[in-house]
Amino acid sequence: MSNNRGRGLQANALGTFDTVVMAVAGSAPAYSLAATTAVLVGAVGLASPAALLYCAIPMLGIALAFSYLGRIDVNAGASYSWVGRTLHPFLGFISGWALVISTTIFMVAGSLPAGSMTLAVFDEDLADNTALSTLVGAGWFLVMLLVVLGGARLTVRAQLVMSGVELVILALFAVLALLHADNARAFDWSWLGFGHFDGVTGFASGALIAAFYYWGWDVTSNLSEETRNSRRTTGLAGLIGVGIVFLLFEVFTIAVNVILSSKQIQDNDANVLAVLGAQVWPGWGGKLLIVAVMLSTIATLETTLIQVTRSLFAMGRDRTMPAALGRVHRRWNTPWVAIAVVGVVALGMFVAANSLGTVGEILSDAISAIGLQIAVYYGLTGIAVVVAYRRMLLKSVSNFVLGGVWPLFGALFMFWIFIESLSELSTSAITIGIGGLAVGLIPMLWYWRQGSDYYRPAKLDAAEAVEADYVPAGRDGTRSDTDSLVHEGLPTDF
């Protein structure tokens, strides 16, 4: 498969606005607030707005890393390709694998609330039924699987509807929350400081959960081969996405602190947003926010499916995983084998999830485990951009700060919260998080022994502005038309 023409993904399917929508949907503002607020408050209490604030700063550094690496290597595998071509192919594979495992776990962590929220629209008592929630969530998952199979244009149309309605509802409730008078406690600026954290370890555990809130905006990079002017668009959309969801997260987390008591938060661990809605707008409020969370959860299932299937597609194409994963559907230009495999694995996990306990318990362990995996591949990407742009960092102040210092700070922060939080996490969360990464060593070593070209990469160097290798050369001695081109006019100065 030396030339990917006719067999590649659907080029130029998404524009700038579409990609920004995908970035926001990837972070799933309503879902993250509903599913994670109780976990965050349980970990750091009133310091939850501070945890989100102090995680946003390094997260922007990681978003800058994705933006500038995307300028010099357009690849559906994103960090899998970038880290492999700058640091080491083994680390690149682990980056890709961390994303694959975290997104696969999320299929369960995200589908359960999708099911319970759908049931809550009709009857709130039904929402506590884990088996029924799993069944309905699996139904939504299958619908999204078919939408993603149908191609990038169908995917973004569905996303525009779901995320559009979600963001309108959230904006309405942000205003209503600010005007709400009947409060459990008064707002205090100390919530944005360090005083409420239980020491350094408490801060780290809060930051790890906050990383899960933001996670998902990088779907734009996995869509780079399907985006118009992707060298500019995907990175810019990721940065805008982080900014939008940061504002939403802060407003709603402060509103939860102000309006709800600690007991209300604790008693509604998977449904905090609905309780907030009922307080702010009795009668209709809870239902409307349940609808927002339901749409957000279904929307982020779609973006997560895109991330995992595009990553597996890149791995299959590079033969670092079974080559069949790199096959593209002739009509829809989607990686149909990867989509089918993810579908089967996730449905098997839904069945297993039923034996693990309540919705709240499953969410808590899954979110912490995913946080560990996010920290790994975000951290490695932050270091990769510094290596790729190393010969240009001293050419200007903006190069030095935006391409070097800020992403490096983001990377070090991610590795720090990974190490610090290990002592705070439950055994099951650590087993899922670290064990999931360790399983990746098996295919990595197997395909390395098989001689995949991925393990002999062309080094990524921004000073040379070499275009992405869409398909590795060497299988029959030829290269695709784009492999050896230098992108004309590629901005090499920030």
N, C-alpha and C positions, 0 to 999 in steps of 0.2 A: 504494500500500500504506500508507494512512494509519492503519489500525487493525490491530494485529498479533494481535487475538483470533482464536483458531482457527488461526493461522498461526505462532504463536510456539513457543518451546521448551517442554518439559514442565515446567510450574511445580510447585514443592513436591515434587520427586522425591527430594531428598536431605535427610537430617537432619544433626545436628551430628556424630555418630559417623562417619557415612558420609564427611562432608567432611574430617574429620581423617585418615581412612584415605587419602583421595585426595591430601591434602597430603603425607603421608609417602611414598606410592607415587610421587608426582610427582618427589620428590628421589631416588628409587630407591637406598636405602642400599647394598644388596648390589652392584648394578650399578656404582654410582659408585666403590665401593671396588675392585671387580675391574678395571674399565676404566681408572680414573684414578690409582690409587695409584702405579703404575710411572711414569706421566707426571709426577706431583707429586714423587716421590722423585728422578727424573731431573733435575728443575728445581731443587729446593732441598735434596735430601739429607735429613739428620736433622731439618731444620727443618719437615718436613711437618706434624707436629702443631701447630706454631706458626702456620703458614699458615692452617690450618683454624680455629684459635682466633681469629686477628685478622681473618679474613674474616667470622666469625660475628657479630661486634659490629656492623659496618655493615649486614650482611645483615638483622639484626633491625630496624634502622632502616628498611630498605626494606619489611620485612614490616609494620611499623607504618604506613608510608605507604599500602600496599595496604589495610590494615584500615580506616583512617579515610577514605580516598577511597571505599571500598566502602559506607560508611555513607550517603554523600550522592549516589551515582550507581551504581545497579544496572545493569550493562551487561556483556554477554558479551564485549565487546571489551576491558574493563578499562582498562589503561594507554592503549590507543588512544583511548578516549573521554575519560579523565581528563586526559591531557596535552593533547589537542586542545581541551578546554574551559577549560583554565587557562592554558597557555603559548601555544600557537599550533596551529591545525589541521595545518600542515605537520609540526611536531614530533610531534603525535599520530599522524599517519599513519606517520611513520618509526618510532615506538615499536611500533605494530602490525606494521609490516613486519619490524622486527628480530625480533619473536617468530615471525612466519611463516617467515622464512628460517632462523632457528636451529633451530626445530622440524623443518623439512623436512630440513635437513642431518642432524639427529639420527635421522631415520628410517633412514638408512644406518648412522650411527655406533652406533645402538642395535640394529639388526637383525642386524648381523654378529656381535656377541657372543651374541645370542639363539640364532643358528644354531650357532656354535662351541661354546657351553655345552651345547646340546641334544645335539650329537654327542659331546661329552666325557663325558656320562653313560654312553654306550655304549662308546666307544673314544677314548681321549685323542689318539691319532695322527690321527684324522679331524678333530679340532678345528683343526688347522693348515691344512686345505685351504680356501683362501679361496673358491673357486668353490662348493664344497658348503655351506660356512657361509652364503654369500650366499643360496643356494637355500632352505635350511631357514629362515633368518631371514626371507626374503620370504614363506615359508609362514605363519610366526607373525604377520607383519605383516598379512597378508590376514585371518587369523582375528580379530585385534584390530579390524581395519577393520569387519568384520561385526558384532562385539560393540558397537562405538561406534555403528554405524548402527542397532542394535536399541533404542537409547534409554538414558536416564540410569540407570534402575533396573537394567536388565540389566548395564550397565557397572559399577555399584557392586557388584553381587553377585559378578561375576567378580573384581573388585578385592579384595573381602573375603577370598575364598579364596586368591588368589595372594599378597597382601601378608601375610595372617595366617600362612601357612606360612613365608614368608620371614623374618618378624620373630621367630617362635619359634626357627628355626634360628640366626639371628644372636645372639639372647639366649643360647642354649645355648653357642655358641662364644665369646661374650664372657666367660662364666664360665670355660670351659675354658682360654682364653688367659691369664686372670689366674692360674690354678693351674699353668700350664705351667712346668716346671723347666729344661728343656734349652734355654737361650737363647744366641743369637749374641752379644748384648751386654746390659749392664745398663741399666735405665731411668735416664735422667738428666733432671732438671728443666730443664736448659738447652734441651731440645728444645722447650720452650714459650716460650723467650725469643727475642731477636733475634740472638743471637750466631752462629747457624749459617747465616744468610742471606748471600749473596754481594752485599753492598751493597744500596742502595735498589732498583736495577733487579731484582736477584734476588728481593727481597721482593715487588715488583710482579708478576713473572711467576708466583710461587707463589700470590699472591692471586687472579690471574686464573683459574688452574686450580682453586683452591678455590671460586671463584664457580660453576664448572660443577658441582662436587659438590652444592652446595645448590640449584641451579636446579631449578625444577619445582613447588615448593610453591605457587606462585601460580596453579596450575590451579584452585584453589578460587574465585578471582575470576572466571575464565572460566566457571565453573559457577553464577555468582550468580543468573542468571535461572531456574535449575532447583533452587534451594536454599530450604528453609523458613527464614524469619526471616533472610534472607541478609545483611541489613545488619549483624547481629551475627556470624552464624555463619562467613561466609567469611573474614573477617579474623582471628577468633580461631583458626580451624582452621589458617590459614597460620602464625601465631605458634607454636602448639603443634607443628606439623609441623617447623618450623625447629629448635625445641628438641630434639625426639626425634632427628632425624637428626644434629644436632651431637654428641650424646652417643655415638651409634653410630659416627660417623666418627672421633671422637677415640680411643675404645677400640680400634678395629681398626687405625688408623694407628699408634698407639703399639705395639700388638701386632706389627705388621709390622716396625717398627723394632727391637723387642726380639728377636723370634724368628727372623727371616729375615736372611740375610747380603745384602750389596749385590749380590753376583753372582746369588743366587737371585731377587732382585727384578728385576734387569736381564734375566735369561734368560727370565722369564715375564711379559712386559709386558702381555699381555691376560688373564692367568690367575693373578694374584698370590694371590687369595683361596683358590683351590683348593690351591695350594702351602702356604699357611698352615694350611688345614684338615688337610692330610695330616701336617703337622708336629705339630699339636696333638692329633689323633686319628688315628693311623696306621690305614690300611685304609679305614674308613668316612668319616673326616673330610673328605677331599678331595671325595668324591662328594656328600656332603650339602651342602657349601658351593657346589658346582657347581649343584646343584638350586636353592639359594637365589638364586644369581646369575641362573640361567635364568628363574626366576619373577619376580625383580625387574626383569629386562630386558623381559620380555613385559609386565609390569604398567606399566612406565614408557612403553612404546610406546603403551599405551592412553591414559595421561594426556596424553602429548604430542600424540596424535591429537585429543584433546578440545581442547587449547589452540589448535592450529592451525585446526581446523575451526570452533570458536566465534569465533575472531578473524576468519576469512574470512567467516563468517556475518554478523558485525556490520558488516564492510566492505561486503558485498553489500547488506545492508539499508540502509546509508547511501548506497549508490551511489558509493562511493569505489573499488570494484572492480566487476566485472560483476555486475549485479543478480541474476542466476541463483544466485549464491553465497548469497544471502539466503533462498532457498526452503527450506521445511521440509516433511518428509515427512508426509503427512496422517495416517498410522497411528502412526508411531513418534515424531513430533515431534522429529526430528533434522535437521540441515542436510545433506540427502543429496547435494546437488550439490557442496558444499564437500568432503564426505567422498570422493566419487568422484574429484574433481579431485586431491586430495592423494594418493589411491591410485595414480592413473596416473603422476603426477610422481615419486613415491617409487620406484615399480617401475622407472621409466626410470633413476633414479639408482643403483639396485641394479646394473643392468647395467653402467653406467659405472664403478661402484666396483671392479669386477673387474679393470679395466685399471690401477688406481692403485697396486697393491702389496699388501703383507701386511696382515693385520688390525691389527697394532700400529701400522704407519705411517699407515694410514687414520685410526685412532682419535686419534693424536697431533695431526695437523693439524686434524681436525674439532673436537676438544675446544677447541683454542686459538681457532679461528675462531668457534665458538659463544660462547666466553667474551667476545670483543669485542662481539658483538651483545647478549648479556645485559647487559653493562656499560652499553650505550646505553639500553635501555628501562627498566632498573632505575633508572639515574641520573636520567633525565627524570621518572620517577614520584616519586622522592624530592623533587625540586624542586616538582613539581605540588602535593603535599599542603601544602607551606609557603604557596604562593600561594592555594590554596583555603581554608585556615584562617587566613589572615593577619590577619583582623579579630578573631580570637579567641585568638591566641597569648599575649597579655599578660593574659588574664583569670584564669589560674591557673598555678602552677608546672608542673603536669602537662601542661597545654596546651602550654606553652613548650618543655618537654623532649621529650615524646612526639610532639607534632604539629609541632614545629619543629626543634629542635637535632639530635635523633637522626636523623630522616629526612634532614635536610640534610647531616649528616656522612656518612650512607650514600651519598647522591648524589655528593658530592664525592670520596669514596673510589672509587666506581665509575668516575668520569671520570678520576681520577688513574691507576688501574691500566690503564685503556684506553690512555692516552697513554704511560705508562712502559713498558708491555710491548711496544709496537710495535717497538722496537729489538731485542728479544729473539726475536721470532717469525720463523718461516721465511717465505719469500716466498709459498709456497702457502697458508699459514694466513692471512696478511694479505690475499692476493687473494680467498680465499673469504670472509673476514670483512667487509672493506671493500667489495669488489666486490658482494657480496650485498646490502649496504645501498644501494649506488649504483643498482642495478637498480630499486629501489623508487621512484626519482625519476620514472621513466617513467609508471607508472599514477597517481602522485600528481599530476603536472602535467596529465596527460590529463583526469582526472576533475574536477580543479579548474577547468579550462577548460570542462568540460561543465556546471558550475554546481551540483555536489552541495551539498545543504544542510549537510553536515558542515562545509564551509568557511565557514559563517556560524553559528557555534555560540552557544547560550545559555551565558553564562559560569557556571562552577561556583564557588559561594561557600557555604562551610559555614555562615556566619552566617544565610543565608536558608534553608538546608536544603531546597533545591529537589530534588524527586524526579527520578530519571533520565528522560531522553527516550528511551524505548524505540525509537520510530520518529520520525525528524525530521518536523516539521510543514512545511507549505507546499506539498506536492505538489498537494493539492486544497483547501487552505485549512482543513482540519480537523485535529484532534489526537486521539490516543488518550485513553481515559478516564484513564489514569495520568499523562499528560504534564504536567498543570497542577496536580497535587496537591502539597500540602506534607505531608510525612510527620508525622503527629501523634506527639508524644512522642519524636521522634528525638533521641538524646543529642547535644547540641552541646558538652558539656563532657566531657573525657576522665576 
